[in-house]
Amino acid sequence: MSNTKVLIVEDDGMLCTVFEMFLEELEYVHCGTVPSSEEALAVCETNKPDLVLMDIHLEGNLDGIELAKIILERYNIPIIYISGDSDVSTVKRAVLRNTYGFMTKPVYKNSLQLNIEFALLKHNLLNK
């Protein structure tokens, strides 16, 4: 069983349920699901996730890309974006130092696991 803690930042309740189910089946530790940037920052502070699954469109004052910049500066946590937006301008905005993946919805369990494992390995290699 993996002890990797994953935070889900998503404001679509149905998708949250699917992602939570995938994480459980893949034996990751689900350390929270939040719909807003404010709540995400609070969970990063208290639960110290190893990875964040980040939607781009969120409730609150910040979008997922702006939130990812803050998470990078404060916590150096790898981010995998999961979004319905795949236009080039959105993807270019999302490319940050802690961006370790960009998945478009719908997300499948096998591709989620592959992206999580790749992101964790890359983050570990870059932070040795």
VENBELCOR-V942623 format. One record per backbone hydrogen bond with DSSP energy under -1.0 kcal/mol. NH is the residue of the N-H (numbers start at 0). CO is the residue of the C=O. Records with the same first field share a line. If there is no record, write none. Layout:
# VENBELCOR-V942623
NH=CO  CO
This chain:
# VENBELCOR-V942623
1=26
5=28
6=50
7=31
8=52
9=33
15=11
16=12
17=13
18=14
19=15
20=16
21=17
22=18
23=19
24=20
25=21
26=23
27=22
28=3
30=5
33=7
36=58
39=35
40=36
41=37
42=38
43=39
44=40
45=41
46=42
49=4
50=4
51=77
52=6
53=79
54=8
58=34
63=55
66=62
67=63
68=64
69=65
70=66
71=67
72=68
73=69
74=70
75=70
78=97
79=51
80=100
81=53
82=102
90=86
91=87
92=88
93=89
98=95
99=78
102=80
104=82
111=107
112=108
113=109
114=110
115=111
116=112
117=113
118=114
119=115
120=116
121=117
122=118
123=119
124=120
125=121
126=122
